[in-house]
Amino acid sequence: MTASPPVGARERILATAFRLFYAHGIRGVGVDAIIAESGVAKATFYKHFPSKDDLVLAYLDRADAAWMGALKLAAAAAGPKPREQLVGMFDALVAACRTTGYHGCAFISTASEATPGTAVHARAMAHKQAVNNWVQELAIAAGADEPDRLARGLTLLLDGGLSAGVLDADPGAAEAAQRAAGVLVDAALRHPGPRSR
């Protein structure tokens, strides 16, 4: 059995910030609390993160990688067809809402706390746009007539499911969002023949 390699200061700070920011919001957690819980010196903290915003941006980068990764894995697990993947990605939502310590969408929470026009707010919005763009690519591959509208509808269902999982404290909200996604996808991918005159 090999010992785990020691965790560096930057990783300890970021892991602590991720846990605290996600649970309490970016405004609810101060730098001093992160320094104390991560067990680093103040000078070490500022060496790695010159400002709190730098740390929040790193937190959002990590949250982006985790959520986009979960969506893409769930989509791929649903099968090779884009239609299956558009609905299958909602398995990531169902799994997230069933996770102990679930607090909703890190990006919705952060955007609501950040001032518009700041780098933090822009990063949260960029994540949402990236998800929408990816879903739109799937919609195009599936043959949707209006892939932009389908993508917008599905990402609204994702965001609604993420929020309802917290507000209702009911993972069933995610399953309802997935069922609604199936209906939306089926409707968007119907290709009626030419209208009779």
N, C-alpha and C positions, 0 to 999 in steps of 0.2 A: 504494500500500500504506500503510495507516494503522498507527501504532504502537499497541500494546496499552496501555490505561490502566494507571497504576500500581496495584499491589495495596495496599490499606490494611493497617495493622498488625493490626487485628482479624482480617481474612481470612487474613493470613500465619500468625498464631498458630493459628487454627482449622484451617487446612489442614495445618500441621505436626502439631498434636495429633491430627488424624484419622489421618494416616499412622502416627504412632508408637503411639497407643493401639490401633489396629487390629492392628498387627504385634506389639506387645509386651504389651498389656493395660494397664488403667488403673493398676495397682499397679506395673507394670514401668517406668513412665516418670515421671520427676519434673518438676516445674515448671522447674527450672534447665535441663534438657535441651531443653525446648520453647522456652524463652527464647533459648538459645544457637542452636538450629537455625532459629528463625524470624527471628533477627537484630533483635530488639526489646530495648529497655531494660526492666529489671525493673519500673520505675514504669509504663511503657506497658502491660506485661502486666497488672498489677493494676488499671490503669484500666479495662481491658476485661473482665477476669475477676477479680473480687475474691478468689475462692478457686479451688482446683483443682476442687472439685465443680461450680462454675459452668461451668468449661471442659468437664468431662465431660458435663454436661447439654447443652451446645451441640453437642458431638460426637455425642451420642445423637440429638439433633434432626436433625442432618444425616444420620446413618445411617438414621434413620426415613424421611426424605423420599426418600433414594436407594432403599432396599429396597422401600418401599411403591410408589414410582413404578415400579420395575422389575417388580414383581408385576402391577400394574394394566396396564402396557403389554403384558406377555406375555399376560395374559388377553384384552385387547382384540384383540391380533393373532391370537388363536386363532379368532375369529369372533364373531358376534353372540349366539349361544346360550349361556346360562349353563352348560350342561353342558360345552360346549367350553372355556369359560373356566376352569372348575374344574380341568381337566386342563392347559389351556394355560398357566396361571400357573406351572407347573413348568418351563417353558422358561427362566424367570428363574433358577431354581435351577441348571439345567444350565449356563447361561451363567456364573453366578457361580462355580461350581466349576471352570470351565475358565479363569478369569482368572488371569493371572500375579500372584503375591503373595496368593493366596486364603488367608485365615486363619479361615474359618468365620463364624459369626454373631456380630456385634458385641454383640448383646443377651444372648445366652447367656453369652458370655465376661464381659461386664460384670456381669451378675447373679450369676455365680459368684464374682466378686471383691468385690462391694459388700456391705455389711452390710444385712440385711433391716431395713426400717423407715426407711431413709435415702431422701432424694430421688432419689439415683442409682439405687438398687435399684427404687424405685417407677416411675421413668421406663422402665427396661428392661422391667418387667412390663407397664406400660401399652402399650408397643409390641406385645408379644405378644398382649394382649387386643384391640388394635385390628385386628391381622391376623385373629385368630379371628372378630371381629365382621363384618369385610368378607367373609370366606369364607362365613360363615353367611348373609349377605345373598344371595350368589350361590346358595347351596344352596336357600334359600327360593324364589328366582326360578326355579331349575331344577325345582322341584316335589318336592324330597326330603321324604319322610314325617317324618324326624327330622333336620331341618337342623342342629341343635346337635351331634348325634352325628357327622354327616358332616363338619362343619366341624372338630370336634375331631380326628377321624381324619386329615383332610388336613393340618391344621397340625402334627400330630405327625410326619407323613411329611416335611413341609417341614423341620422342625427336625432330624429324623433325617438327612435328606439333607445339610443344612448341616454337621452334625457329622461325618458319615461322609466327606464330601469332604475334611476335614482329617485325620481319624484314619486313613483308608485311603489317603490321597493318590491317590485314584482318582475322576476325574469320573464314572465309570460308576455310582457310587452314586446320583448325582442322576437318571440315566436309569432306574435301577431304582425309585427313589421315584416317578418319573413313571408308570411302568408300573403300579405298585401303586395309584397314585391313580386311574388309569383303571378298574381292577378295582373299587375301592371306590366310585367314582362310579356305575359301571354297576349295581352291586348295590343302592346306595341309591336309585336312580331307577327300579328295577323296580317296577311297580305291579300285583301279581297281582290277579286278579279275586276276587270273593267266594268264600270257602271253601264247598265243598259239604258238606251235613250228612250 
